[in-house]
Structures are given as C-alpha cells and as structure tokens.
C-alpha cells in the first residue's frame, strides 16, 4: 500500500502532490494531537504551533506559521471541502496555465491571505480583544487564489453543477467572494479575511500576466534555487577515459530541441507538451 502511495505521488501532477501533502499533514497532526491528549498534555496542540498567529510578537516567535498554516487542517470537513474545491479549480487551472503557475499561485495566494489576515486584525479595533489568541489555519486562501485566478483567466468557462446545469466560472467565483464578505462579522472572521487575501492575489496575478508581466517565472526560479540549496550534493564519480574519441551523446540538433521544449515548459507548463515531446525529454535525460 505504501509503495502504491509513493508511486502515485511521484507520478502525479502538481495538483495531486499538493492534495497529498495537505492530507499527510492533516493525518500526522491529528495523530500526534491524539497522542498528546492520551498523555494528558493539557493545553498543547500542534495547530497553535503550525498556524499563523495574528499577533506580531507571536508571529516573530513562530515565523514558519505564515507558510505552514496553508497546509494545516484540524477538522475533517475543513480539509475535505478545501481539497474538493482545489481539485475542481486546480484541474482547470492546470489545463490552461500549467504546473509552474499553479505552484506559485498556491504559495503566494496563501501568503497573501496570511498577510491580509494579520494586517486586518492589527489595524481594526474590533479584533483587539482576540488579537493575542487568534490563529489562522487551512488551505482556503491558497485555494481561493487558484479559483479566482482561473475564473479571471477564463471567466466564461462553463462548469456543469448538479441541479444547476452549466454555470460560468465568474459566477462561481463571485459567489465565493460574496459569501466571504458577508461572513467577516461571524465567528470565523480571520478565515474569511484570509480567503479574500488569496482572492485578491489571484485576480491581480492574472491581470498582471495578461499585461505581459508573469512574475511566476522569476518566483519559480527563486524557489528552485532555494530548493537547490537544500538538496544533497551528488557524489563525485571516477571516470576512466580511453584514448579513442567518443561522440557526445547529445547532438547539437538534440540540444536545440531540448532548449525548445524547456522554453515551452517555462511558458505553458509541462502538461502542454505532446506525448512525443515528453518521451524525447525522458529518453534524452536517461542517456
């Protein structure tokens, strides 16, 4: 079973990977919280450690919360609803905008939601009584960024909903935004404010892209460089050379085609490649 899960994770697209990450974090956090409860560890919860606090002093003590909160769910219905919406909107997003933009939109949308939540709770007096105890969790802001992005990009795309028939994406997006706006004065003010932060990011990101400024390229390159800092260095290999001359396994024509494919991936995502291009890239990388 574990091998099947690993295979599905490795072979799945970026949407599948993000759903897996959210699910694994949910299971681990709830299992550990159960163990803490059985050990009679009163008042301790991983949610308070991994969530993003509204208070600036607490945020300085756990700065990782601004990132970890967007993968954190405590309630089964919370993660179920978020993952369903993520799968629904993410599938369309990948079809039109690709994997690179998906990753960047999820992460930056989540960060935008956290920032708006923190600023709002510190600026408006109505939140002062709960400022020091308020913590936000959930992927909702990141999910909203994905949904609003694709709804802004293809607003007239029709989705067939049960009992309603075909509904355009722009109306689904508008419905979610109105629900969040009308719910700010309720019991989950921070959550709904964070949702709106993700929605604002998603909207302006697509508008910027349509104006020729796709900042996901530079952000993706930065993330790749940061990831490279944490990757283990490859072991040095001893290579024995013979006196006979050998040809380079990658010809100039092949290299030109590789560069062309990589450019296509950077612009439209891996999913935009044809089957032949994917096979060529795979075979070349294994030479």
C-alpha positions in Angstrom: 0.0 0.0 0.0 2.8 2.4 1.0 4.6 1.7 -2.3 1.4 2.4 -4.2 1.0 5.8 -2.4 4.6 6.7 -3.2 4.2 5.7 -6.8 1.0 7.8 -7.2 2.7 10.8 -5.5 5.8 10.6 -7.8 3.8 10.1 -11.0 1.0 12.5 -10.2 0.9 16.1 -11.4 1.5 19.1 -9.1 -2.2 19.2 -8.1 -2.1 15.6 -6.9 1.1 16.3 -4.9 -0.4 19.3 -3.1 -3.5 17.3 -2.2 -1.2 14.5 -0.9 0.8 17.0 1.2 -2.3 18.5 2.7 -3.7 15.1 3.5 -0.5 13.7 5.1 -0.1 16.8 7.2 -3.7 16.5 8.4 -3.2 12.9 9.4 0.1 13.4 11.1 -1.1 16.5 13.1 -4.3 14.8 14.3 -2.5 11.5 15.2 0.1 13.5 17.2 -2.6 15.6 18.9 -4.4 12.4 19.9 -1.1 11.1 21.4 -0.7 14.3 23.3 -4.3 14.1 24.6 -3.8 10.5 25.7 -0.6 11.6 27.5 -2.8 14.2 29.3 -0.7 17.0 27.9 -3.1 19.8 28.7 -3.4 22.9 26.5 -0.9 21.8 23.8 -1.9 21.5 20.2 0.2 21.4 17.0 -2.3 23.6 15.4 -1.2 26.5 17.7 2.4 25.8 16.7 1.9 25.5 13.0 -0.8 28.0 12.4 -0.2 31.7 11.7 -0.9 34.0 14.7 -2.4 37.4 14.2 -0.2 38.9 16.9 3.1 40.3 15.7 5.1 39.2 18.8 3.8 35.7 18.4 4.5 35.7 14.7 8.1 36.6 15.4 8.3 33.6 17.7 7.0 31.2 15.0 7.6 32.8 11.6 7.2 29.5 9.9 3.5 29.7 10.6 2.9 32.1 7.7 3.9 29.2 5.4 2.9 26.1 7.3 -0.7 27.3 8.0 -1.7 26.8 4.4 -1.2 23.1 4.6 -2.8 22.7 8.0 -6.3 21.4 8.8 -7.8 20.2 12.1 -11.3 19.3 11.0 -12.2 16.5 8.5 -14.9 18.6 6.9 -12.5 21.5 6.5 -9.9 19.6 4.6 -12.5 17.7 2.6 -14.1 20.8 1.4 -10.9 22.6 0.6 -9.4 19.6 -1.3 -12.6 19.2 -3.3 -12.5 22.9 -4.4 -8.8 22.6 -5.0 -9.2 19.6 -7.3 -12.1 21.2 -9.1 -10.5 24.5 -9.8 -6.9 23.2 -9.9 -7.8 20.7 -12.7 -9.0 23.6 -14.9 -6.1 25.8 -13.9 -3.5 23.2 -14.9 -5.2 22.7 -18.3 -4.8 26.4 -19.2 -2.0 27.8 -17.1 0.3 24.9 -16.3 2.1 23.4 -13.2 4.6 26.2 -12.6 1.9 28.9 -12.3 -0.1 26.5 -10.1 2.6 26.1 -7.5 3.4 29.8 -7.4 -0.2 30.8 -7.2 -0.9 28.4 -4.4 2.0 29.5 -2.3 1.8 33.3 -2.9 -2.0 33.2 -2.6 -1.6 31.5 0.8 0.9 34.2 1.8 -1.4 37.0 0.6 -4.2 35.5 2.7 -2.0 35.4 5.8 -0.7 39.0 5.3 -4.2 40.4 4.9 -5.4 38.5 8.0 -2.6 39.7 10.1 -2.9 43.4 9.0 -6.6 43.4 9.4 -6.5 42.0 12.9 -3.9 44.6 14.0 -5.5 47.6 12.3 -9.2 47.3 13.2 -10.2 47.8 16.9 -13.0 45.2 16.7 -10.4 42.4 16.7 -8.3 43.8 19.6 -9.9 41.5 22.3 -9.0 38.3 20.4 -5.7 39.5 18.8 -3.4 37.6 21.1 -5.3 34.3 20.9 -6.2 34.3 17.2 -4.6 31.8 14.9 -5.4 31.0 11.2 -5.1 27.6 9.6 -6.2 26.0 6.4 -5.5 26.0 2.6 -8.6 28.1 1.9 -6.7 31.3 1.0 -4.4 29.3 -1.4 -7.4 27.5 -2.9 -9.2 30.8 -3.4 -6.2 32.1 -5.2 -6.4 29.2 -7.6 -10.1 29.5 -8.1 -10.1 33.3 -8.7 -7.1 33.1 -10.9 -8.6 30.7 -13.4 -12.0 32.4 -13.2 -10.3 35.7 -14.1 -8.4 34.0 -16.9 -11.4 32.2 -18.5 -14.5 33.8 -16.9 -16.9 32.4 -19.4 -15.8 28.8 -18.9 -18.9 26.8 -18.1 -19.0 24.1 -15.4 -21.9 21.7 -15.1 -23.2 21.7 -11.5 -25.7 19.3 -10.0 -29.2 20.7 -10.1 -28.0 23.9 -11.6 -26.6 22.9 -15.0 -23.9 24.9 -16.7 -22.6 27.8 -14.6 -19.8 30.2 -15.7 -16.7 30.3 -13.6 -17.0 34.0 -13.0 -20.3 33.5 -11.2 -18.9 30.7 -9.0 -16.0 32.9 -8.1 -18.3 35.8 -7.3 -20.5 33.6 -5.1 -17.5 32.6 -3.0 -16.3 36.2 -2.7 -19.7 37.4 -1.6 -20.0 34.6 1.0 -16.7 35.6 2.5 -17.5 39.3 2.6 -20.9 38.7 4.3 -19.3 36.3 6.8 -16.5 38.5 8.1 -18.6 39.6 11.1 -19.2 35.9 12.0 -17.3 33.5 14.2 -14.5 32.8 11.6 -13.6 36.4 10.7 -9.9 35.6 10.3 -10.6 32.7 7.9 -12.9 34.7 5.6 -10.4 37.7 5.6 -7.6 35.3 4.6 -9.8 33.9 1.8 -10.2 37.4 0.4 -6.5 37.9 0.5 -6.0 34.9 -1.6 -8.8 36.0 -4.0 -7.2 39.5 -4.4 -3.8 37.9 -5.2 -5.4 35.6 -7.8 -7.2 38.4 -9.5 -4.2 40.7 -9.8 -1.8 38.0 -10.7 -3.8 37.1 -13.8 -4.4 40.7 -14.8 -0.6 41.3 -14.5 0.0 38.2 -16.6 -2.4 39.4 -19.3 -0.5 42.6 -19.4 2.7 40.7 -20.2 4.2 40.6 -16.6 4.2 37.0 -15.4 6.1 37.1 -12.1 5.6 33.4 -11.6 8.7 32.9 -13.8 11.0 34.8 -11.5 9.4 33.4 -8.3 9.6 29.9 -9.7 13.3 30.3 -10.5 13.9 31.7 -7.0 12.1 28.8 -5.4 14.2 26.3 -7.5 17.4 28.0 -6.4 16.3 27.9 -2.7 15.4 24.2 -3.1 18.8 23.6 -4.7 20.5 24.8 -1.5 18.9 22.0 0.5 19.5 19.2 -2.0 22.4 16.9 -1.2 25.4 17.3 -3.5 25.8 14.5 -5.9 28.7 12.1 -5.2 31.8 12.6 -7.4 32.3 9.7 -9.9 35.6 8.4 -11.1 35.5 8.4 -14.9 38.0 6.5 -17.0 38.8 7.9 -20.4 40.1 5.8 -23.3 42.3 7.1 -26.0 39.6 6.6 -28.6 37.4 9.6 -29.4 33.8 9.3 -28.5 30.9 11.4 -29.7 28.8 13.5 -27.4 25.5 11.6 -26.7 23.6 14.8 -27.1 24.0 16.2 -30.6 23.6 19.8 -31.4 20.2 19.1 -33.0 19.0 17.3 -29.9 20.2 20.1 -27.7 18.3 22.6 -29.8 15.2 20.6 -29.5 15.7 20.2 -25.7 16.0 24.0 -25.4 12.8 24.5 -27.4 10.9 22.0 -25.2 12.2 23.7 -22.0 11.1 27.1 -23.3 7.7 25.6 -23.9 7.5 24.2 -20.4 8.5 27.6 -18.9 5.8 29.3 -20.8 2.9 26.9 -20.7 3.8 24.2 -18.2 4.8 20.5 -18.6 1.2 19.5 -19.4 1.4 21.5 -22.6 3.9 19.1 -24.1 2.9 16.5 -26.6 3.4 12.8 -25.9 6.3 12.7 -28.3 8.0 15.7 -26.7 7.6 14.1 -23.2 9.1 10.8 -24.5 12.0 12.6 -26.2 12.8 14.6 -23.0 12.6 11.5 -20.9 14.8 9.4 -23.2 17.4 12.2 -23.5 17.6 12.7 -19.7 18.4 9.0 -19.3 21.3 8.8 -21.8 
